[in-house]
Amino acid sequence: MEVARMVSLAICIAIVLGALGKFAINLAKAYEIKKNADKP
């Protein structure tokens, strides 16, 4: 039972980290686009 709980916890953490990673990548892309748009 304890192993199953640890595995499910690890999966939840992996999903959260993956979502944060995607969000960070999208944020970086948006920042790059905005930075390029600000150039004359």
mmCIF entry with sequence, helices, sheets and N, C-alpha, C, O atoms, coordinates in Angstrom:
data_MODEL
# 
_entry.id   MODEL 
# 
_entity.id                         1 
_entity.type                       polymer 
_entity.pdbx_number_of_molecules   1 
# 
_entity_poly.entity_id                      1 
_entity_poly.type                           'polypeptide(L)' 
_entity_poly.nstd_linkage                   no 
_entity_poly.nstd_monomer                   no 
_entity_poly.pdbx_seq_one_letter_code       MEVARMVSLAICIAIVLGALGKFAINLAKAYEIKKNADKP 
_entity_poly.pdbx_seq_one_letter_code_can   MEVARMVSLAICIAIVLGALGKFAINLAKAYEIKKNADKP 
_entity_poly.pdbx_strand_id                 A 
# 
loop_
_entity_poly_seq.entity_id 
_entity_poly_seq.num 
_entity_poly_seq.mon_id 
_entity_poly_seq.hetero 
1 1  MET n 
1 2  GLU n 
1 3  VAL n 
1 4  ALA n 
1 5  ARG n 
1 6  MET n 
1 7  VAL n 
1 8  SER n 
1 9  LEU n 
1 10 ALA n 
1 11 ILE n 
1 12 CYS n 
1 13 ILE n 
1 14 ALA n 
1 15 ILE n 
1 16 VAL n 
1 17 LEU n 
1 18 GLY n 
1 19 ALA n 
1 20 LEU n 
1 21 GLY n 
1 22 LYS n 
1 23 PHE n 
1 24 ALA n 
1 25 ILE n 
1 26 ASN n 
1 27 LEU n 
1 28 ALA n 
1 29 LYS n 
1 30 ALA n 
1 31 TYR n 
1 32 GLU n 
1 33 ILE n 
1 34 LYS n 
1 35 LYS n 
1 36 ASN n 
1 37 ALA n 
1 38 ASP n 
1 39 LYS n 
1 40 PRO n 
# 
_struct_asym.id          A 
_struct_asym.entity_id   1 
# 
_struct_conf.conf_type_id            HELX_P 
_struct_conf.id                      HELX_P1 
_struct_conf.pdbx_PDB_helix_id       AA1 
_struct_conf.beg_label_comp_id       GLU 
_struct_conf.beg_label_asym_id       A 
_struct_conf.beg_label_seq_id        2 
_struct_conf.pdbx_beg_PDB_ins_code   ? 
_struct_conf.end_label_comp_id       ASP 
_struct_conf.end_label_asym_id       A 
_struct_conf.end_label_seq_id        38 
_struct_conf.pdbx_end_PDB_ins_code   ? 
_struct_conf.beg_auth_comp_id        GLU 
_struct_conf.beg_auth_asym_id        A 
_struct_conf.beg_auth_seq_id         2 
_struct_conf.end_auth_comp_id        ASP 
_struct_conf.end_auth_asym_id        A 
_struct_conf.end_auth_seq_id         38 
_struct_conf.pdbx_PDB_helix_class    1 
_struct_conf.details                 ? 
_struct_conf.pdbx_PDB_helix_length   37 
# 
_struct_conf_type.id          HELX_P 
_struct_conf_type.criteria    ? 
_struct_conf_type.reference   ? 
# 
loop_
_atom_site.group_PDB 
_atom_site.id 
_atom_site.type_symbol 
_atom_site.label_atom_id 
_atom_site.label_alt_id 
_atom_site.label_comp_id 
_atom_site.label_asym_id 
_atom_site.label_entity_id 
_atom_site.label_seq_id 
_atom_site.pdbx_PDB_ins_code 
_atom_site.Cartn_x 
_atom_site.Cartn_y 
_atom_site.Cartn_z 
_atom_site.occupancy 
_atom_site.B_iso_or_equiv 
_atom_site.pdbx_formal_charge 
_atom_site.auth_seq_id 
_atom_site.auth_comp_id 
_atom_site.auth_asym_id 
_atom_site.auth_atom_id 
_atom_site.pdbx_PDB_model_num 
ATOM 1   N N  . MET A 1 1  ? 0.840  -1.206 0.000   1.00 0.00 ? 1  MET A N  1 
ATOM 2   C CA . MET A 1 1  ? 0.000  0.000  0.000   1.00 0.00 ? 1  MET A CA 1 
ATOM 3   C C  . MET A 1 1  ? 0.869  1.248  0.000   1.00 0.00 ? 1  MET A C  1 
ATOM 4   O O  . MET A 1 1  ? 0.598  2.201  -0.731  1.00 0.00 ? 1  MET A O  1 
ATOM 5   N N  . GLU A 1 2  ? 1.926  1.242  0.829   1.00 0.00 ? 2  GLU A N  1 
ATOM 6   C CA . GLU A 1 2  ? 2.793  2.419  0.928   1.00 0.00 ? 2  GLU A CA 1 
ATOM 7   C C  . GLU A 1 2  ? 3.472  2.722  -0.407  1.00 0.00 ? 2  GLU A C  1 
ATOM 8   O O  . GLU A 1 2  ? 3.612  3.882  -0.792  1.00 0.00 ? 2  GLU A O  1 
ATOM 9   N N  . VAL A 1 3  ? 3.895  1.660  -1.113  1.00 0.00 ? 3  VAL A N  1 
ATOM 10  C CA . VAL A 1 3  ? 4.563  1.847  -2.408  1.00 0.00 ? 3  VAL A CA 1 
ATOM 11  C C  . VAL A 1 3  ? 3.602  2.489  -3.408  1.00 0.00 ? 3  VAL A C  1 
ATOM 12  O O  . VAL A 1 3  ? 3.984  3.399  -4.144  1.00 0.00 ? 3  VAL A O  1 
ATOM 13  N N  . ALA A 1 4  ? 2.366  2.020  -3.432  1.00 0.00 ? 4  ALA A N  1 
ATOM 14  C CA . ALA A 1 4  ? 1.375  2.564  -4.365  1.00 0.00 ? 4  ALA A CA 1 
ATOM 15  C C  . ALA A 1 4  ? 1.144  4.048  -4.088  1.00 0.00 ? 4  ALA A C  1 
ATOM 16  O O  . ALA A 1 4  ? 0.993  4.845  -5.014  1.00 0.00 ? 4  ALA A O  1 
ATOM 17  N N  . ARG A 1 5  ? 1.117  4.412  -2.806  1.00 0.00 ? 5  ARG A N  1 
ATOM 18  C CA . ARG A 1 5  ? 0.914  5.818  -2.450  1.00 0.00 ? 5  ARG A CA 1 
ATOM 19  C C  . ARG A 1 5  ? 2.089  6.664  -2.929  1.00 0.00 ? 5  ARG A C  1 
ATOM 20  O O  . ARG A 1 5  ? 1.899  7.763  -3.451  1.00 0.00 ? 5  ARG A O  1 
ATOM 21  N N  . MET A 1 6  ? 3.300  6.148  -2.748  1.00 0.00 ? 6  MET A N  1 
ATOM 22  C CA . MET A 1 6  ? 4.493  6.883  -3.192  1.00 0.00 ? 6  MET A CA 1 
ATOM 23  C C  . MET A 1 6  ? 4.500  7.046  -4.705  1.00 0.00 ? 6  MET A C  1 
ATOM 24  O O  . MET A 1 6  ? 4.855  8.105  -5.222  1.00 0.00 ? 6  MET A O  1 
ATOM 25  N N  . VAL A 1 7  ? 4.103  5.986  -5.414  1.00 0.00 ? 7  VAL A N  1 
ATOM 26  C CA . VAL A 1 7  ? 4.063  6.044  -6.879  1.00 0.00 ? 7  VAL A CA 1 
ATOM 27  C C  . VAL A 1 7  ? 3.039  7.074  -7.344  1.00 0.00 ? 7  VAL A C  1 
ATOM 28  O O  . VAL A 1 7  ? 3.320  7.867  -8.242  1.00 0.00 ? 7  VAL A O  1 
ATOM 29  N N  . SER A 1 8  ? 1.857  7.068  -6.739  1.00 0.00 ? 8  SER A N  1 
ATOM 30  C CA . SER A 1 8  ? 0.825  8.025  -7.145  1.00 0.00 ? 8  SER A CA 1 
ATOM 31  C C  . SER A 1 8  ? 1.270  9.454  -6.839  1.00 0.00 ? 8  SER A C  1 
ATOM 32  O O  . SER A 1 8  ? 0.991  10.374 -7.607  1.00 0.00 ? 8  SER A O  1 
ATOM 33  N N  . LEU A 1 9  ? 1.958  9.632  -5.721  1.00 0.00 ? 9  LEU A N  1 
ATOM 34  C CA . LEU A 1 9  ? 2.477  10.953 -5.369  1.00 0.00 ? 9  LEU A CA 1 
ATOM 35  C C  . LEU A 1 9  ? 3.510  11.405 -6.395  1.00 0.00 ? 9  LEU A C  1 
ATOM 36  O O  . LEU A 1 9  ? 3.502  12.559 -6.823  1.00 0.00 ? 9  LEU A O  1 
ATOM 37  N N  . ALA A 1 10 ? 4.404  10.488 -6.789  1.00 0.00 ? 10 ALA A N  1 
ATOM 38  C CA . ALA A 1 10 ? 5.431  10.811 -7.785  1.00 0.00 ? 10 ALA A CA 1 
ATOM 39  C C  . ALA A 1 10 ? 4.790  11.187 -9.118  1.00 0.00 ? 10 ALA A C  1 
ATOM 40  O O  . ALA A 1 10 ? 5.254  12.103 -9.797  1.00 0.00 ? 10 ALA A O  1 
ATOM 41  N N  . ILE A 1 11 ? 3.725  10.482 -9.492  1.00 0.00 ? 11 ILE A N  1 
ATOM 42  C CA . ILE A 1 11 ? 3.029  10.787 -10.749 1.00 0.00 ? 11 ILE A CA 1 
ATOM 43  C C  . ILE A 1 11 ? 2.397  12.174 -10.672 1.00 0.00 ? 11 ILE A C  1 
ATOM 44  O O  . ILE A 1 11 ? 2.483  12.953 -11.621 1.00 0.00 ? 11 ILE A O  1 
ATOM 45  N N  . CYS A 1 12 ? 1.767  12.479 -9.546  1.00 0.00 ? 12 CYS A N  1 
ATOM 46  C CA . CYS A 1 12 ? 1.157  13.806 -9.370  1.00 0.00 ? 12 CYS A CA 1 
ATOM 47  C C  . CYS A 1 12 ? 2.211  14.899 -9.483  1.00 0.00 ? 12 CYS A C  1 
ATOM 48  O O  . CYS A 1 12 ? 1.991  15.909 -10.151 1.00 0.00 ? 12 CYS A O  1 
ATOM 49  N N  . ILE A 1 13 ? 3.357  14.701 -8.831  1.00 0.00 ? 13 ILE A N  1 
ATOM 50  C CA . ILE A 1 13 ? 4.443  15.686 -8.885  1.00 0.00 ? 13 ILE A CA 1 
ATOM 51  C C  . ILE A 1 13 ? 4.933  15.851 -10.319 1.00 0.00 ? 13 ILE A C  1 
ATOM 52  O O  . ILE A 1 13 ? 5.176  16.970 -10.770 1.00 0.00 ? 13 ILE A O  1 
ATOM 53  N N  . ALA A 1 14 ? 5.080  14.735 -11.038 1.00 0.00 ? 14 ALA A N  1 
ATOM 54  C CA . ALA A 1 14 ? 5.545  14.792 -12.426 1.00 0.00 ? 14 ALA A CA 1 
ATOM 55  C C  . ALA A 1 14 ? 4.563  15.572 -13.297 1.00 0.00 ? 14 ALA A C  1 
ATOM 56  O O  . ALA A 1 14 ? 4.977  16.356 -14.152 1.00 0.00 ? 14 ALA A O  1 
ATOM 57  N N  . ILE A 1 15 ? 3.269  15.360 -13.085 1.00 0.00 ? 15 ILE A N  1 
ATOM 58  C CA . ILE A 1 15 ? 2.245  16.074 -13.867 1.00 0.00 ? 15 ILE A CA 1 
ATOM 59  C C  . ILE A 1 15 ? 2.308  17.572 -13.571 1.00 0.00 ? 15 ILE A C  1 
ATOM 60  O O  . ILE A 1 15 ? 2.255  18.395 -14.485 1.00 0.00 ? 15 ILE A O  1 
ATOM 61  N N  . VAL A 1 16 ? 2.422  17.918 -12.287 1.00 0.00 ? 16 VAL A N  1 
ATOM 62  C CA . VAL A 1 16 ? 2.490  19.332 -11.905 1.00 0.00 ? 16 VAL A CA 1 
ATOM 63  C C  . VAL A 1 16 ? 3.736  19.989 -12.498 1.00 0.00 ? 16 VAL A C  1 
ATOM 64  O O  . VAL A 1 16 ? 3.663  21.091 -13.043 1.00 0.00 ? 16 VAL A O  1 
ATOM 65  N N  . LEU A 1 17 ? 4.887  19.303 -12.390 1.00 0.00 ? 17 LEU A N  1 
ATOM 66  C CA . LEU A 1 17 ? 6.124  19.858 -12.947 1.00 0.00 ? 17 LEU A CA 1 
ATOM 67  C C  . LEU A 1 17 ? 6.017  20.013 -14.459 1.00 0.00 ? 17 LEU A C  1 
ATOM 68  O O  . LEU A 1 17 ? 6.484  21.006 -15.016 1.00 0.00 ? 17 LEU A O  1 
ATOM 69  N N  . GLY A 1 18 ? 5.408  19.045 -15.119 1.00 0.00 ? 18 GLY A N  1 
ATOM 70  C CA . GLY A 1 18 ? 5.227  19.125 -16.570 1.00 0.00 ? 18 GLY A CA 1 
ATOM 71  C C  . GLY A 1 18 ? 4.366  20.318 -16.950 1.00 0.00 ? 18 GLY A C  1 
ATOM 72  O O  . GLY A 1 18 ? 4.667  21.030 -17.908 1.00 0.00 ? 18 GLY A O  1 
ATOM 73  N N  . ALA A 1 19 ? 3.288  20.537 -16.194 1.00 0.00 ? 19 ALA A N  1 
ATOM 74  C CA . ALA A 1 19 ? 2.404  21.669 -16.472 1.00 0.00 ? 19 ALA A CA 1 
ATOM 75  C C  . ALA A 1 19 ? 3.143  22.986 -16.242 1.00 0.00 ? 19 ALA A C  1 
ATOM 76  O O  . ALA A 1 19 ? 3.015  23.919 -17.035 1.00 0.00 ? 19 ALA A O  1 
ATOM 77  N N  . LEU A 1 20 ? 3.916  23.061 -15.153 1.00 0.00 ? 20 LEU A N  1 
ATOM 78  C CA . LEU A 1 20 ? 4.691  24.272 -14.876 1.00 0.00 ? 20 LEU A CA 1 
ATOM 79  C C  . LEU A 1 20 ? 5.719  24.513 -15.968 1.00 0.00 ? 20 LEU A C  1 
ATOM 80  O O  . LEU A 1 20 ? 5.937  25.652 -16.380 1.00 0.00 ? 20 LEU A O  1 
ATOM 81  N N  . GLY A 1 21 ? 6.348  23.449 -16.436 1.00 0.00 ? 21 GLY A N  1 
ATOM 82  C CA . GLY A 1 21 ? 7.341  23.564 -17.506 1.00 0.00 ? 21 GLY A CA 1 
ATOM 83  C C  . GLY A 1 21 ? 6.723  24.108 -18.781 1.00 0.00 ? 21 GLY A C  1 
ATOM 84  O O  . GLY A 1 21 ? 7.289  24.993 -19.424 1.00 0.00 ? 21 GLY A O  1 
ATOM 85  N N  . LYS A 1 22 ? 5.546  23.574 -19.152 1.00 0.00 ? 22 LYS A N  1 
ATOM 86  C CA . LYS A 1 22 ? 4.848  24.062 -20.347 1.00 0.00 ? 22 LYS A CA 1 
ATOM 87  C C  . LYS A 1 22 ? 4.507  25.534 -20.189 1.00 0.00 ? 22 LYS A C  1 
ATOM 88  O O  . LYS A 1 22 ? 4.679  26.323 -21.119 1.00 0.00 ? 22 LYS A O  1 
ATOM 89  N N  . PHE A 1 23 ? 4.018  25.904 -18.999 1.00 0.00 ? 23 PHE A N  1 
ATOM 90  C CA . PHE A 1 23 ? 3.648  27.296 -18.739 1.00 0.00 ? 23 PHE A CA 1 
ATOM 91  C C  . PHE A 1 23 ? 4.870  28.203 -18.856 1.00 0.00 ? 23 PHE A C  1 
ATOM 92  O O  . PHE A 1 23 ? 4.791  29.285 -19.438 1.00 0.00 ? 23 PHE A O  1 
ATOM 93  N N  . ALA A 1 24 ? 6.004  27.760 -18.304 1.00 0.00 ? 24 ALA A N  1 
ATOM 94  C CA . ALA A 1 24 ? 7.233  28.553 -18.359 1.00 0.00 ? 24 ALA A CA 1 
ATOM 95  C C  . ALA A 1 24 ? 7.704  28.725 -19.803 1.00 0.00 ? 24 ALA A C  1 
ATOM 96  O O  . ALA A 1 24 ? 8.145  29.807 -20.191 1.00 0.00 ? 24 ALA A O  1 
ATOM 97  N N  . ILE A 1 25 ? 7.609  27.657 -20.596 1.00 0.00 ? 25 ILE A N  1 
ATOM 98  C CA . ILE A 1 25 ? 8.026  27.727 -22.004 1.00 0.00 ? 25 ILE A CA 1 
ATOM 99  C C  . ILE A 1 25 ? 7.124  28.700 -22.764 1.00 0.00 ? 25 ILE A C  1 
ATOM 100 O O  . ILE A 1 25 ? 7.610  29.518 -23.544 1.00 0.00 ? 25 ILE A O  1 
ATOM 101 N N  . ASN A 1 26 ? 5.814  28.612 -22.538 1.00 0.00 ? 26 ASN A N  1 
ATOM 102 C CA . ASN A 1 26 ? 4.885  29.526 -23.211 1.00 0.00 ? 26 ASN A CA 1 
ATOM 103 C C  . ASN A 1 26 ? 5.153  30.966 -22.798 1.00 0.00 ? 26 ASN A C  1 
ATOM 104 O O  . ASN A 1 26 ? 5.097  31.873 -23.628 1.00 0.00 ? 26 ASN A O  1 
ATOM 105 N N  . LEU A 1 27 ? 5.444  31.180 -21.516 1.00 0.00 ? 27 LEU A N  1 
ATOM 106 C CA . LEU A 1 27 ? 5.741  32.514 -21.014 1.00 0.00 ? 27 LEU A CA 1 
ATOM 107 C C  . LEU A 1 27 ? 7.005  33.052 -21.681 1.00 0.00 ? 27 LEU A C  1 
ATOM 108 O O  . LEU A 1 27 ? 7.045  34.215 -22.082 1.00 0.00 ? 27 LEU A O  1 
ATOM 109 N N  . ALA A 1 28 ? 8.033  32.221 -21.802 1.00 0.00 ? 28 ALA A N  1 
ATOM 110 C CA . ALA A 1 28 ? 9.286  32.632 -22.433 1.00 0.00 ? 28 ALA A CA 1 
ATOM 111 C C  . ALA A 1 28 ? 9.063  32.973 -23.905 1.00 0.00 ? 28 ALA A C  1 
ATOM 112 O O  . ALA A 1 28 ? 9.597  33.963 -24.405 1.00 0.00 ? 28 ALA A O  1 
ATOM 113 N N  . LYS A 1 29 ? 8.270  32.148 -24.598 1.00 0.00 ? 29 LYS A N  1 
ATOM 114 C CA . LYS A 1 29 ? 7.969  32.421 -26.014 1.00 0.00 ? 29 LYS A CA 1 
ATOM 115 C C  . LYS A 1 29 ? 7.246  33.753 -26.154 1.00 0.00 ? 29 LYS A C  1 
ATOM 116 O O  . LYS A 1 29 ? 7.591  34.561 -27.017 1.00 0.00 ? 29 LYS A O  1 
ATOM 117 N N  . ALA A 1 30 ? 6.245  33.988 -25.307 1.00 0.00 ? 30 ALA A N  1 
ATOM 118 C CA . ALA A 1 30 ? 5.479  35.232 -25.365 1.00 0.00 ? 30 ALA A CA 1 
ATOM 119 C C  . ALA A 1 30 ? 6.393  36.425 -25.092 1.00 0.00 ? 30 ALA A C  1 
ATOM 120 O O  . ALA A 1 30 ? 6.262  37.469 -25.731 1.00 0.00 ? 30 ALA A O  1 
ATOM 121 N N  . TYR A 1 31 ? 7.317  36.272 -24.144 1.00 0.00 ? 31 TYR A N  1 
ATOM 122 C CA . TYR A 1 31 ? 8.255  37.347 -23.815 1.00 0.00 ? 31 TYR A CA 1 
ATOM 123 C C  . TYR A 1 31 ? 9.166  37.646 -24.999 1.00 0.00 ? 31 TYR A C  1 
ATOM 124 O O  . TYR A 1 31 ? 9.418  38.810 -25.312 1.00 0.00 ? 31 TYR A O  1 
ATOM 125 N N  . GLU A 1 32 ? 9.661  36.599 -25.659 1.00 0.00 ? 32 GLU A N  1 
ATOM 126 C CA . GLU A 1 32 ? 10.522 36.782 -26.836 1.00 0.00 ? 32 GLU A CA 1 
ATOM 127 C C  . GLU A 1 32 ? 9.764  37.506 -27.946 1.00 0.00 ? 32 GLU A C  1 
ATOM 128 O O  . GLU A 1 32 ? 10.302 38.417 -28.575 1.00 0.00 ? 32 GLU A O  1 
ATOM 129 N N  . ILE A 1 33 ? 8.522  37.105 -28.186 1.00 0.00 ? 33 ILE A N  1 
ATOM 130 C CA . ILE A 1 33 ? 7.711  37.746 -29.233 1.00 0.00 ? 33 ILE A CA 1 
ATOM 131 C C  . ILE A 1 33 ? 7.502  39.222 -28.891 1.00 0.00 ? 33 ILE A C  1 
ATOM 132 O O  . ILE A 1 33 ? 7.616  40.089 -29.757 1.00 0.00 ? 33 ILE A O  1 
ATOM 133 N N  . LYS A 1 34 ? 7.196  39.499 -27.619 1.00 0.00 ? 34 LYS A N  1 
ATOM 134 C CA . LYS A 1 34 ? 6.962  40.877 -27.188 1.00 0.00 ? 34 LYS A CA 1 
ATOM 135 C C  . LYS A 1 34 ? 8.244  41.695 -27.329 1.00 0.00 ? 34 LYS A C  1 
ATOM 136 O O  . LYS A 1 34 ? 8.210  42.842 -27.774 1.00 0.00 ? 34 LYS A O  1 
ATOM 137 N N  . LYS A 1 35 ? 9.374  41.098 -26.947 1.00 0.00 ? 35 LYS A N  1 
ATOM 138 C CA . LYS A 1 35 ? 10.663 41.785 -27.035 1.00 0.00 ? 35 LYS A CA 1 
ATOM 139 C C  . LYS A 1 35 ? 10.979 42.117 -28.495 1.00 0.00 ? 35 LYS A C  1 
ATOM 140 O O  . LYS A 1 35 ? 11.442 43.216 -28.802 1.00 0.00 ? 35 LYS A O  1 
ATOM 141 N N  . ASN A 1 36 ? 10.726 41.160 -29.393 1.00 0.00 ? 36 ASN A N  1 
ATOM 142 C CA . ASN A 1 36 ? 10.991 41.387 -30.814 1.00 0.00 ? 36 ASN A CA 1 
ATOM 143 C C  . ASN A 1 36 ? 10.050 42.445 -31.375 1.00 0.00 ? 36 ASN A C  1 
ATOM 144 O O  . ASN A 1 36 ? 10.448 43.230 -32.236 1.00 0.00 ? 36 ASN A O  1 
ATOM 145 N N  . ALA A 1 37 ? 8.807  42.476 -30.900 1.00 0.00 ? 37 ALA A N  1 
ATOM 146 C CA . ALA A 1 37 ? 7.833  43.449 -31.387 1.00 0.00 ? 37 ALA A CA 1 
ATOM 147 C C  . ALA A 1 37 ? 8.201  44.865 -30.939 1.00 0.00 ? 37 ALA A C  1 
ATOM 148 O O  . ALA A 1 37 ? 7.881  45.838 -31.622 1.00 0.00 ? 37 ALA A O  1 
ATOM 149 N N  . ASP A 1 38 ? 8.870  44.976 -29.796 1.00 0.00 ? 38 ASP A N  1 
ATOM 150 C CA . ASP A 1 38 ? 9.248  46.298 -29.280 1.00 0.00 ? 38 ASP A CA 1 
ATOM 151 C C  . ASP A 1 38 ? 10.392 46.923 -30.071 1.00 0.00 ? 38 ASP A C  1 
ATOM 152 O O  . ASP A 1 38 ? 10.593 48.136 -30.022 1.00 0.00 ? 38 ASP A O  1 
ATOM 153 N N  . LYS A 1 39 ? 11.142 46.096 -30.801 1.00 0.00 ? 39 LYS A N  1 
ATOM 154 C CA . LYS A 1 39 ? 12.261 46.640 -31.577 1.00 0.00 ? 39 LYS A CA 1 
ATOM 155 C C  . LYS A 1 39 ? 11.738 47.483 -32.741 1.00 0.00 ? 39 LYS A C  1 
ATOM 156 O O  . LYS A 1 39 ? 10.752 47.106 -33.375 1.00 0.00 ? 39 LYS A O  1 
ATOM 157 N N  . PRO A 1 40 ? 12.379 48.614 -33.033 1.00 0.00 ? 40 PRO A N  1 
ATOM 158 C CA . PRO A 1 40 ? 11.941 49.468 -34.139 1.00 0.00 ? 40 PRO A CA 1 
ATOM 159 C C  . PRO A 1 40 ? 12.149 48.809 -35.489 1.00 0.00 ? 40 PRO A C  1 
ATOM 160 O O  . PRO A 1 40 ? 11.829 49.401 -36.520 1.00 0.00 ? 40 PRO A O  1 
# 
